[in-house]
Amino acid sequence: MTVASPRLTAVGSVSSYAFWGDDGKALAEFYAAALGWTVAQEFPDENGVPTAFLVTGGSTTFVFYTAKEFKAPDWPKDELPFHLDLAFDDVPAAEQRLLELGASKPGHQPGGERWTVLLDPSGQPFCISTGWSEGS
């Protein structure tokens, strides 16, 4: 017996992506500079201390939080629940700029020529490449 179900429609959308680190403001400033975006707003904790920082490029929003007990993953030993993939037209130039902004480059590079892994100032891995296309 087949049970008819009502047609489902989208009822929500992603409003922002949130990240925790030892210094939310430094992370917000790093990613804003990396992407050419702006730190648009700060949010205080219950004591009035800014602890969340909203970064936007218009259509996408990230929120970076200061977490008092944050511990960066021991990558590649620790599996990551998620990470960012950032696309740039000129990956070598982007890598140099990101390193100047405070990223570091670990020795473990599993992407070969397809992508480069960097660590943001909080020690969390992210990848840079020319982006993904169908069939790649």
N, C-alpha and C positions, 0 to 999 in steps of 0.2 A: 504494500500500500504506500503510495507517495503522498506525503503531507505537503500541502501548499504553504509556502512561507511568503510573508510580505516582501515586496521588493525593497531592498536596503539602499539607502542613499547616503552619501557622505554627510556626516553630522558634525564634523570638526576639522580642524586644521592645526598644523604645528605653528605655534606663535613664536617660540624661541627654542634655542638649544642651550642647555645649562651645563657649566663646567665648574668643578671645584679645584682649588689649588691653595698653596700656602699663602699666596698674595694675589687676591682677586684683581686688585687695581693694576698690578704689574702685568698680569695675564691679559687684562682688557687692553692695556696700552700696547702690548706686544702684538696681539692679533689685529687691533685697529690699524697699527702702522703696517703690519704685514699685508693687509688686504686693502689699504687705502680707505678705510672706513673711519668712523668717529666713535669716541666714547660719548654716548648721548645722555646718559643719566647715571646717577649714583643712588643707591638705596641704603639707608642706615639700618643697623640692628636695633634692638630694644634700648640700647644705651646711647643711641645717636651716632655711633661710629659707622662710617661708610663701609659696607662689607660686600655689597653686590653692585656690579658695574655692567650696564647695558651697552653693547656695541652693536651698531647697525650699519648696513650698507644700503638700506632702503627696503629691499624685499626680504632680507634675511636678518635675524636678530640673534645674537649670542648674549648670554648673561654669565658673567664670571663671578664666582663667590669665593670669599676668603674662608677657608675651613681651618680652624685652629689645630686639628689633629690630622691634617692632610699628609699622606705619605705617597710619593710618586711610585708608580709600578716599577718593579725590577724587570724591565723589559730587556731581552726577549724571554726571560725565565717565566715571568708572570704573563698569563693570557690577558688580553685587553677586552673589556666589554664593548668598547667602541673607540674610535679615534677619528680625527679629521683627515680628509684628503683634500688638499688645496691645489688648484690648477693655475698654472702660469704659462704664458706664451714662451718666455725665455727662462727655462728652469735653472740653468747655471747662474744667471744673474740673480734670480730669485733666491737661490740657495745662498749666495754671497751676502745678499741684503739681509736675509733672515738670520744668518750667523752674526752679522754686525748688530742686529737688533737684540741679540741675546740667546738665540737658539744654539744648540750644539749638535754635532753629528756623531752618532754612535758608530762603532766599528762594524756592527752587524747590519748588513744591507741586503735583505732578502729580495728586493725588487729587481736586482740586476740593472738593466738599462731602462726599465719601465717606470720606476719611481725611486725616489730617495727618501729615506726615513731621517727625520730630524727630531730633536727633543726640544719642547718649548721651555721657557725659563723655569717652569715648575717641574720639569723632568718627564713630562708626558709626551709619548711619541705622536707624531703626525707625519703625513706623507705629502710630498710635492711631486707633481708630474705635469704633463701637458693636458691631463684630463682623460676622461674615458670616452670612447666612442663605441658604437655598435660593432661587435666583432672583435674588440680588442681585449 
